[in-house]
Amino acid sequence: KVLLLFTISFSGETRYNKDKILQGQGVDEPLSATGFRQADAAGLFLSNVKFTHVFSSDLLRAKQTAAAILGKNKFCKDLEIKYDARLRERKYGVAEGRPLADLKAMAKQAGEQCPSFTPSGGETLDEVKERARDFFEFLCQLAVGLEHKGPDMPGASSRSSEQFVFPWTNPCSEAEPSSEGAGSCRTLDANVLVVSHGAYMRNWIGYLVSDLHCALPADLTKSHLSSVSPNTGVSHFVVKLGSGNLLKPEITCVCLNQDSHL
């Protein structure tokens, strides 16, 4: 089986987050001082995780968060961050740059509820889910491609020698465990960090659960599943692809919106 681990982090706080103003894609704010502290804290939390790939939204707040997380990492400070527009926040059209209360008022006037309401010029939830689906399938193809490479090929993973240590319960319990310590895997093909945004990630996680039947932690409540992650909240997933089959991945959520580092 091909084994992919991916960790998602929400970007750090901006002044617009603090003031409850919608940013979406059209407002490209930098992190606030608090946001940089949050990103550094997330980096320390993940400092022992040896990532093979890092992807980030190409919006500034996500790019700064990804750079801060890698800057604290003990193993992959120099790993290239790849920016991907598919990871951008949901587009809110005419509501961008305006208070969240305005979006709620627009939804009420249209007889709809947030967050399913789509303001003029914005993305529907289905359009956001399509972006998430496309990016997730790309990650699966990436892992399968690495598994098919020989050990001496550029980009191939060293499946028998690399150690992947995580700050939570061993996410590789269903994989072949390493004899060299808890929290490590022998059969890992790709270990990916993804930095994105709250509304986008809520839709992505909804896709993993509703469409791909991701297994969730037993103590996870329905309200927790539908809530937006705190800034730099961390979620972690294990994906197994039998015989390179991209159509039926087995997905397990190890933790969702984890924020003990804050």
N, C-alpha and C positions, 0 to 999 in steps of 0.2 A: 504493500500500500504506500501511496505517496502521502507524506505528512506535512502539513502547512500549519504554522502557528502565526496568528496575527494579533497585534495589540493596537487598539485605537485610542488615541488621546484627543480630547477636545482642546481647542486652542485656549490660551490664557486670556485673562480679562482685558478688555479695552475700556476706555472711558464711556463709550457708548453702551457697553454691557451694564456698567454701573448705573447709568442714567436711564436704562430700559428703553433705549432707542434702537430700532431695527437697522442692522447693517446689511444683511444679505450679501449680494455680490457687488453692488454699486458703491458701497462705502468701505474704503480700504484703510481702516484705522490701524495704527500700530498698537502694540501692547502698552498698557499702563504700567506704572511701577509695580503695582500689585500683580499684574499679569506676568511680568518678568520673574517676580519671586515665585509665583505658582509654577511657571515653566521650569525654573531651576529645581524646585522641590520635586516635580515629576521626574526630572532628569536624575536626581539623587535616588529616587525610588526605583528607577529602572537602570541604575548605573552598572549592575552586574549582568544585565541581559545582553548577550552577544547577538545583535541583529545582523541578518544577511542583507536586508534591503530596507530603505526608508523612503516613504512616499508622503508628500504633503500637498494640501491645497496650495494653489499659487497665490492666494490672498495673503497679505502681509502678516496678519496676526497669526496665521498658521505657520508661515515660513519662519517667523521669529521663534515660535514655540518649538518647532522641530529642531532648529539650530541650538536652542538652549538645552533641549533634552540630550542631543548628541554631545554637546559640550561637556556634560557631566559623566558621559559614559566611559567606562574603564577600557573598553575593547574596540570601539568603533567610532572614535571621534572624527576620523577622516573619511568615514563612509559618505558617499555622494548622496545628497538628498534629491530625489526626483520629484519635480512639481507637476501636478496633474489637475487639469481643470475639472475633471470628473468629480473631484473631492471638494469643490467649492460649496459654500453654504447655499441653501435654497434661495432662489431669486424672488424678491418680494415686490418688484416693480415699483409702482407709485408710492408704496408704503416705506420704501427704503429711506433712511435718514429721518424718519418720523417716529414719534413715541409709539411703543407697543399698544398703548391705549387707543391710538388712532386706528390701528389694524383691527382691534376688537370692535370698535365702533363701525368700521366699514363692514365687517362680517355681520354684525347685528342688523345693520341697515339692509343687507342683502338676504337676511333671513337664514344665515348660515352660522356655523360654529368655528372658532379657531381650534386647531390649526388647519382644518380641512379647507377653509376659505382661501381662494386665490385672488389676490388683488390684481387690478389691471396691469398687464405687463409682467406678472409674476409667473412662477412655475407651479404647475399642479403637483400634488403629492405623487401622482403616477409618473410624472416626468422626473421627479427627484429619485423615485425608486428605480426608474430605468437607468439613470446614471450610476446608482449604487450597484445594480445588478451587473452592468457592464464592467465596472471596476472589479467587482468580486470575481467574475469569470476570468478577468485578466490575471488576477492573483493566482487563481487555480492553474491557469495555463502556464504561468511563470514557474510554479512549483513542479508541475509535470515536466516542463522543459529542463529544469535543473536535474530532476531524477534521471532523465534519459542521457544526460551528459556523462562522459567518462570522468574519472577522478582527476585527470590531468587537464581537462578542458577549462578554459576561462569561464568563471562564473559557476562552476560546479561546486556543490556543497561537499564537505568532508564528512560523510554520514557516520563514520565509525569513531572519529576522534574529537569532533567539536563538542564542547559542553555548553549547555544553555541553561543558566541558572535564573530562576524567577523569584520575585519577592512574595509569592503566594503559594498555596498548595500546589504540589507538582502537577503541571498541566499535561504531563506525558504519561499519566497513569495507564492509559489504554494503549500506549505505544510500547515498544520494546524498551524496558528501563536500562539505564546504564548502571554498571556495577560500581561506578566511581562516585556516586553520591546522589542524594535526592535532588529533584528539580532538574535533572539532566536527561537527555534523550539520545539514543543511538541512531534512530531512524528518521531524524528530522531533515527535511529537504529544503525548507525555507522558513525563516523566522522574521516576520515583517512588522515594522512599525509604521502606522498610518496616522497622520495628524490631520484632523478635519474640523468640523463645526457641529454645533448642537442639533439644529433641526435636521441637517443632513444625516447625522449619525442616528438619530431617532428613527428616521425612515429606513436607513440601512439595516438597523437591528430588527425593525419590523419585518423587513423582507426576509432576513435570515430565519426568523421565527415562523412567520406565517407561510411563506412560500417554500422554504427549505427545511422546515421542521427542526430547527436548532434545539438541542437539549439544553435546558436552563437549570441553574442551581436550585435546589429544593426550597430554599428559603426566599426565593425571589417572588415579590408580590406583583400583581397586575399593574398597580399604580407605579411601581418602580420601573417596570418595563416601558411604560408610556411616558415617563418623565424625561425631561431634558437633562443631560449630564451636567454636573458642575464644571466650571472652567478647569481644564487639565484633568478632569475625571478620566480614569483608565478602564477600558474593557478589554477582555482577553478571550480569544477563541482558538479552539483546536479543530482543524479541518482534516479529514481523512478522505482520500480519493482512491477507491478500489480500482486497481489495475489501470490507473490513469483516467477513470471515468469522471468527466467533468459534470455529467448530468445529475448524478446522485451523490453529492458529497455528504459525508457524515460530519455534522458540526456539533460541537459541545461548547457552551459558554462557561468559562471558568469563573469569571467575575464580570460584573456590569457596573459601570460608573463608579468604580472604586476611588475613594477620595481620602484615604487615611494619611496620605502625604501632605495634605493641606492643613 
